[in-house]
Amino acid sequence: MVFQVLAEKSPQTAWKMFKELKKQKGLTKLDYGVLIDRINDLYESDYLMKVGETKTMPGTETGLYQLTPRAELAVILDKTDLDKFVKTADYHRIFMALEAFQNPKQ
């Protein structure tokens, strides 16, 4: 769900993400501390990056987060019907996909 919120509008603070997530069905009882833990986990796993800071109402600073390319790829792969891609993609796109998946640099 964090990916979905950031994919729609980015970068965002944790508090803005929290407010957006609370609007979604099934997440009205979301705890802010749980979201902070999830954001930290995603940051440490290289799915979120901090791109700046902004001032809060009390006058402190808080991080602005956005998706990393790794997270953007995960979102796209989640939405992609791979069977349809294989059946309908032109050879150029298929060759690009083959190159990307056969030669992962580590």
SEMIKE-213256 format. One line per field, with one value per residue: residue number from 1; residue in one letter; x, y, z of N, C-alpha, C in turn. Coordinates in pm, 1 decimal. Layout:
N
seq	NUM_...
type	A_...
nxx	X_...
nyy	Y_...
nzz	Z_...
caxx	X_...
cayy	Y_...
cazz	Z_...
cxx	X_...
cyy	Y_...
czz	Z_...
//
This chain:
106
seq	1_2_3_4_5_6_7_8_9_10_11_12_13_14_15_16_17_18_19_20_21_22_23_24_25_26_27_28_29_30_31_32_33_34_35_36_37_38_39_40_41_42_43_44_45_46_47_48_49_50_51_52_53_54_55_56_57_58_59_60_61_62_63_64_65_66_67_68_69_70_71_72_73_74_75_76_77_78_79_80_81_82_83_84_85_86_87_88_89_90_91_92_93_94_95_96_97_98_99_100_101_102_103_104_105_106
type	M_V_F_Q_V_L_A_E_K_S_P_Q_T_A_W_K_M_F_K_E_L_K_K_Q_K_G_L_T_K_L_D_Y_G_V_L_I_D_R_I_N_D_L_Y_E_S_D_Y_L_M_K_V_G_E_T_K_T_M_P_G_T_E_T_G_L_Y_Q_L_T_P_R_A_E_L_A_V_I_L_D_K_T_D_L_D_K_F_V_K_T_A_D_Y_H_R_I_F_M_A_L_E_A_F_Q_N_P_K_Q
nxx	81.0_200.9_365.6_173.9_58.2_282.1_345.1_140.4_160.9_446.9_743.5_661.2_581.4_598.1_373.2_186.1_156.6_42.2_-205.7_-322.7_-331.5_-504.4_-748.9_-819.6_-1013.0_-1032.9_-804.0_-850.4_-795.2_-526.0_-212.1_7.3_270.2_318.7_321.2_548.6_748.0_726.0_796.5_1063.2_1168.5_1131.1_1295.1_1549.2_1568.7_1608.8_1388.0_1260.5_1360.1_1511.1_1456.6_1480.8_1399.5_1137.3_973.9_776.7_454.6_497.7_752.2_976.4_1190.6_1109.9_1142.9_1125.8_995.3_1042.5_977.6_1228.9_1414.8_1411.4_1176.5_990.2_1014.1_919.0_650.5_563.2_610.1_432.0_189.3_195.5_88.5_245.8_215.8_59.3_236.3_448.3_312.3_230.0_426.3_664.7_959.1_1182.9_1126.4_1103.7_1365.0_1498.3_1389.4_1477.8_1755.3_1774.6_1686.0_1843.5_2104.2_2167.7_2338.0_2554.1
nyy	-118.8_121.9_157.5_201.1_446.3_618.0_583.9_715.7_982.7_1159.4_1307.2_1214.5_1284.3_1080.0_1126.5_1234.7_1013.7_841.3_968.4_941.2_661.2_592.9_664.7_459.0_167.5_-71.2_8.6_194.6_178.0_185.3_205.9_469.9_427.3_167.2_209.9_375.4_192.6_17.9_185.7_238.2_-22.1_-64.0_138.7_56.9_-173.7_-83.5_1.0_236.5_578.8_855.7_1179.1_1434.6_1689.6_1831.0_2098.1_2049.9_2110.5_2148.2_2250.6_2093.6_1886.6_1658.3_1357.0_1333.1_1096.0_875.1_632.2_392.7_300.9_20.3_-35.6_82.9_-86.4_-322.1_-250.0_-220.4_-480.9_-619.7_-531.6_-621.3_-844.0_-1116.1_-1332.0_-1219.7_-1021.0_-1176.2_-1292.2_-1072.0_-873.0_-692.4_-808.7_-655.8_-552.0_-793.6_-894.6_-702.1_-753.1_-1015.8_-973.2_-816.9_-994.3_-1221.9_-1144.9_-1042.3_-798.6_-823.6
nzz	0.0_66.5_-153.2_-352.0_-273.6_-291.1_-558.2_-681.7_-592.7_-534.6_-398.5_-54.5_288.8_584.5_742.3_559.5_392.9_577.5_627.2_372.5_345.9_556.1_452.4_290.5_234.9_488.8_615.6_808.2_1076.2_1096.5_1254.8_1330.0_1420.8_1332.0_1057.6_1038.8_1116.1_897.2_685.8_755.1_730.7_453.7_356.4_447.7_299.8_48.0_-105.0_-66.5_-82.7_78.1_-11.1_67.0_309.7_507.2_678.9_971.9_1128.2_1412.3_1392.4_1361.5_1153.5_890.6_699.5_339.1_127.8_-149.8_-409.9_-492.0_-790.9_-782.0_-638.4_-808.6_-1030.1_-911.0_-869.1_-1134.2_-1235.6_-1076.6_-1177.1_-1433.7_-1680.1_-1744.9_-1922.2_-2123.8_-2205.6_-2317.1_-2531.4_-2685.3_-2712.0_-2912.0_-3088.8_-3022.2_-2762.3_-2628.5_-2655.1_-2503.2_-2249.8_-2212.7_-2205.6_-1973.7_-1773.3_-1802.9_-1759.6_-1490.9_-1308.5_-1039.5
caxx	0.0_292.0_407.3_61.9_45.8_396.2_339.8_42.5_212.8_574.9_771.6_568.8_624.7_530.3_242.2_96.2_126.0_-48.4_-338.4_-375.4_-360.6_-621.2_-868.6_-847.3_-1094.9_-956.7_-687.4_-893.1_-738.2_-380.1_-135.5_117.1_396.0_333.5_361.8_687.6_830.3_724.3_876.4_1204.3_1204.5_1141.2_1413.0_1668.0_1569.8_1629.8_1265.6_1230.4_1476.0_1482.7_1501.1_1486.0_1329.3_1044.8_937.7_645.3_383.6_566.2_879.3_1085.5_1201.2_1076.6_1190.3_1042.3_1029.1_989.8_1015.2_1354.4_1390.6_1379.5_1034.8_912.9_1012.2_829.2_513.6_533.2_601.3_308.6_76.2_215.2_46.9_362.3_170.1_17.7_358.2_518.1_232.7_202.4_539.6_747.4_1087.3_1274.6_1095.6_1136.2_1511.1_1536.3_1352.0_1570.7_1885.1_1764.3_1667.4_1949.1_2234.4_2161.7_2469.5_2548.7
cayy	0.0_236.9_173.8_257.8_587.3_691.8_579.0_815.1_1117.2_1143.3_1247.0_1244.0_1257.7_966.2_1170.3_1243.6_875.0_790.1_1024.3_879.8_520.4_585.3_683.5_337.3_66.9_-172.5_66.5_306.3_161.9_178.4_274.1_548.0_360.2_51.7_264.6_419.9_71.0_-33.4_278.9_212.3_-150.5_-43.5_223.5_-27.1_-275.5_-10.6_22.0_378.4_664.5_987.0_1275.4_1567.8_1708.5_1943.7_2138.1_2009.7_2215.7_2183.3_2316.0_1999.0_1844.3_1518.6_1312.7_1315.3_966.2_834.5_497.3_373.4_225.6_-117.9_-37.8_111.4_-210.4_-414.4_-206.9_-252.5_-626.5_-663.5_-496.3_-674.5_-979.8_-1164.4_-1414.6_-1126.7_-958.2_-1272.5_-1315.2_-952.8_-779.8_-706.6_-873.9_-561.4_-551.1_-926.7_-901.3_-617.3_-825.5_-1128.8_-921.6_-772.4_-1105.1_-1322.3_-1091.0_-950.2_-764.3_-832.4
cazz	0.0_65.6_-292.0_-427.0_-237.0_-345.4_-704.4_-725.5_-564.4_-467.7_-267.6_53.5_425.5_647.1_789.3_444.2_353.6_679.9_602.2_250.6_373.3_645.5_370.2_216.0_301.8_560.3_681.9_892.7_1210.2_1083.4_1359.1_1273.0_1455.8_1242.4_928.1_1051.3_1111.2_759.9_605.5_787.4_669.2_308.8_334.9_467.2_193.5_-77.8_-180.8_-49.8_-59.4_133.6_-112.2_124.9_435.7_510.1_815.3_1018.8_1202.3_1537.4_1365.4_1339.5_1014.3_864.8_569.0_220.7_71.7_-279.6_-448.8_-565.0_-914.6_-744.9_-602.2_-929.9_-1106.3_-841.3_-897.3_-1274.3_-1250.1_-1010.6_-1262.5_-1568.0_-1712.9_-1819.8_-2034.5_-2229.3_-2257.4_-2402.9_-2652.5_-2765.8_-2725.5_-3031.9_-3059.7_-2956.4_-2619.1_-2575.9_-2641.7_-2388.8_-2128.2_-2201.1_-2162.0_-1834.0_-1679.4_-1815.8_-1721.5_-1377.3_-1253.6_-892.6
cxx	86.5_336.1_298.0_48.9_159.5_399.2_244.0_92.1_339.1_658.1_667.2_635.1_549.0_389.2_141.8_59.6_23.6_-190.6_-401.7_-415.4_-485.1_-752.7_-911.1_-923.8_-1005.0_-835.4_-724.1_-834.7_-586.2_-313.0_-14.6_252.1_424.0_379.8_507.8_782.1_839.5_808.1_1025.4_1252.0_1223.1_1262.7_1540.5_1680.7_1586.0_1505.1_1216.1_1360.9_1427.9_1542.1_1506.8_1415.3_1239.0_1010.2_796.1_580.7_452.0_703.8_998.1_1091.2_1169.1_1115.7_1082.7_1088.1_969.4_1039.3_1152.3_1321.3_1355.0_1230.2_947.1_903.9_917.1_683.1_474.8_519.3_474.3_186.2_81.7_167.0_157.2_323.3_130.4_139.6_429.5_444.1_223.6_321.0_613.6_883.9_1185.8_1251.3_1127.8_1286.6_1559.2_1505.1_1445.9_1706.3_1881.2_1758.5_1775.1_2082.5_2224.4_2301.9_2458.1_2667.7
cyy	126.8_263.7_243.8_407.8_668.6_689.2_684.9_958.0_1104.1_1268.4_1290.2_1218.3_1136.0_1005.8_1181.2_1104.9_816.2_840.0_963.2_733.6_504.5_602.6_554.2_236.5_-39.4_-118.6_180.9_297.2_148.2_261.5_343.6_481.8_240.5_99.8_310.0_299.9_17.3_56.4_255.9_82.1_-135.4_41.8_139.2_-134.2_-214.4_-6.6_166.1_454.0_798.3_1089.5_1418.1_1570.7_1829.5_1974.3_2092.0_2126.4_2249.1_2247.4_2223.0_1963.9_1696.7_1483.7_1309.3_1187.5_949.6_693.8_497.5_304.7_78.5_-131.4_-10.3_-12.2_-311.3_-378.9_-246.3_-403.3_-681.3_-638.8_-563.1_-818.4_-1036.5_-1254.5_-1326.3_-1058.9_-1050.5_-1291.5_-1192.4_-859.8_-802.6_-762.0_-781.6_-561.7_-686.3_-940.6_-817.6_-689.0_-944.3_-1082.6_-882.5_-890.8_-1212.9_-1273.7_-995.9_-925.5_-761.8_-768.4
czz	0.0_-77.6_-372.0_-399.5_-298.7_-498.1_-758.7_-703.9_-481.3_-489.6_-164.1_187.7_477.5_690.0_673.9_393.0_449.2_654.4_477.5_274.8_459.7_569.0_300.5_301.0_365.8_634.8_775.7_1033.3_1207.2_1192.2_1294.5_1301.1_1368.0_1105.2_931.5_1045.9_969.2_668.4_630.8_725.5_518.3_272.6_345.5_359.9_54.9_-166.6_-168.4_-34.6_-5.8_37.6_-60.0_258.8_424.0_654.8_847.3_1092.7_1335.0_1516.8_1350.6_1190.2_1003.5_722.6_462.5_152.4_-66.9_-309.7_-516.2_-697.7_-886.6_-712.1_-724.1_-1018.2_-1042.4_-868.2_-1039.4_-1293.7_-1186.2_-1098.7_-1399.7_-1578.3_-1803.0_-1936.1_-2152.7_-2290.9_-2355.3_-2535.3_-2742.7_-2788.0_-2856.6_-2991.5_-2988.8_-2804.7_-2555.4_-2556.8_-2524.0_-2256.9_-2106.3_-2149.9_-2014.8_-1737.6_-1690.2_-1763.3_-1601.8_-1321.1_-1102.3_-831.2
//
